[in-house]
Amino acid sequence: MAVITMREALNQALREELQRDDKVFLMGEEVAAYQGAYKVTKGLLEEFGEKRVLDTPITELGFAGLGVGAAMVGLRPIVEFMTFNFSILATDQIINSAAKMLYMSGGQYKIPIVFRGPGGSAFQVSSQHSQALESWFAYFPGLKVVMPSSPADAKGLLKSSIRDDDPVIFIEQERMYGNKGEVPDDEDFTIPLGVAEVKREGTDATIVARSLMVPVALKAAEQLEKSGVSCEVIDPRTIRPLDINAIVKSVKKTNRLVVAEESHPFCGVGAEISTQVMERAFDFLDAPVKRVSGADVPMPYAKNLEELAIPTVDQIVAAVREVSYID
Amino acid sequence: MSKQQTSEFATKSEKSSTGVMDPDSVDLQDLSTMARDHQEVKEQQKSRLSEFDLETLLDLYHQMLLIRRFEEKSAEAYSMGKIGGFCHLYIGQEAVGVGAISAIRKDDYVLTSYREHGQAIAKGMSPESIMAELFGKAGGCSRGKGGSMHMFDTSVNFLGGHAIVGGQIPLATGVAFATKYLGTDQVTLCFFGEAAVNQGAFHESLNLAQLWKVPCIYICENNQYGMGTSVQRAMSFHEISQKACAYELASEFVDGMDVLAVREATQRAVERARKDYLPTLLEVRTYRFMGHSMSDPGNYRTRAEIEKYQERDPIKLFAASLREEGVVDENTFQEIEARVKDEVERAVRFAEESPAPDAEELYTDVYANPIEPKS
């Protein structure tokens, strides 16, 4: 097993899928000659050429729609949004075209497209560049939403997303691009969509975390272990379709649930998980579900304020203690 | 386009048949210009008829008439409650869809807006599958899940049917991108109204199309009204074909009431696309005789204006040309009328007899690869 960064893992996934299938192509702002704004697409232009790795103008609605149209007639586009904040410009094509085409055509036109890029907070990039939009996209039947938290997950899930015949919203995290982890050497290593992973086994409380919050939750779990509280940390990995059964299975064991997310709480994924667990495992809960979410404000610029806006290890520890009625 | 304020037929005080007249609306052309254009167009059409074989001419006429009668029948069915939601009719614009699509191959692609029944028929979709879709039945082309605005048919390469104004324009650009990528010489026609030209998606698409050289033909059906808003009230600069120069993209202005002119302009654009992968913008001037949709009372146009344009009815014009040149006799016209009547009646019968979709259809085709929850 190699130990590589998330950036490298994503790069490998893209390279392998471009090699595997001629119909796959990649486009986005600065993905080609610039080697990628975050270097995720480094070297791909050199290897695959201008036909398959395309620099777009700043024209999100246009290139997203172009991708959907190309997918209608047999291509498999990977559309990069430099950050998911810019995907907002493309939402008409993602939601009204990509998500609905198969259904409204009575099953005739599928859209095997991946929209990928970093979402959520970065470092002091302020309100318009720091949004976590997964619950927005997860709202729409017809879309799939995937969020990896490790290099192995990133590689395996991106390969599966590219091979999937539906529109996939693949949300990475800029703060995690440099994180290292073990990735299987197998060339055909994929991770199925819709399957959660238990990142750490435990018995006293379940923490569901995604993306940026997974390492934070794991640190919280380590800390809690020291005071005798054993936490099970679950990463759904795919937000839609959600592997609720894995979460419910854990809650039936631990009877307590904390959801950690950097997104806003209102109408967030945590709210959805909380409701679904209540619907399916109410009698197994010994305490209400507790969400630890990002502050319900636009992201501020000042370093100290930004730190206050993103959930910390201490906040997750406190939440677990709260649902455990310790203190 | 002349902006003359008065004519014998429309003054500011004249009301439309439904009452209110838009005080800002300007009579689009004065009477004598319209009459002269009509004569001129007809003479031009007649002089060109010998370039076509009879079969082609009859086919063009038949298709336009079929669309007309189909749309009239749809209006009737809508008024009887058999068609729900929105129903946007193509009456008056038949020459655009028929003329343009007659210039492409079966393996070429067509995308259009919600005013799509005409193009769907011209592309080769069966009137049965279209009427059944309008009636919301399982036998509809989209299995009853799309309706009037979302007709699709992979067997004839008709890619919808899009309800967000201008939404189809980036899609068509992508379809054309894909055929070039795949190395074929297929082309894509993208129909949209003049009001869509104000959407950002139009500008983004034309820029990409010319920059990347994609074989897409953008056909702007300028029927001069975006719902209740005339083009003068919506655009600072009305010469839509000239907007292509902002993208260094080839363009032409075409009389959309002349089916042969539309066909020829499209052929020129198709040639450019097939050989050189170059896109074209065609501004096709046309007119819709009914309202924006079946729900539109049409208070923004005068009765006189509509009637004057009806004198330039593309079907009447073409029939007159064929008749006056002696290319088609009365018997043939009657045969075609009878044939069309039969085709439309069959379509309605099929739609009536088709069952409603099964309840299970509510949940099918949300995903191509549905993921079953793991237990």
Interface residues (C-beta under 8 A of the other chain):
Chain A: F25 K51 L54 T56 P57 T59 L61 G62 F63 A64 G65 L66 G67 V68 G69 A70 A71 M72 V73 G74 L75 P77 D92 Q93 N96 S97 M101 L102 Y103 M104 S105 G106 G107 Q108 Y109 K110 I111 P112 P141 G142 K144 D164 D165 D166 P192 L193 G194 V195 T238 P241 D243 I244 N245 A246
Chain B: Y109 L111 G140 C141 S142 R143 G144 K145 G146 H150 F152 D153 T154 L159 G160 G161 H162 A163 I164 G167 I169 P170 L171 A172 T173 G174 V175 A176 F177 A178 T179 Y181 L182 G200 A201 E204 S205 N207 L208 L211 W212 T364 D365 V366 Y367 A368 N369 I371 P373 K374 S375
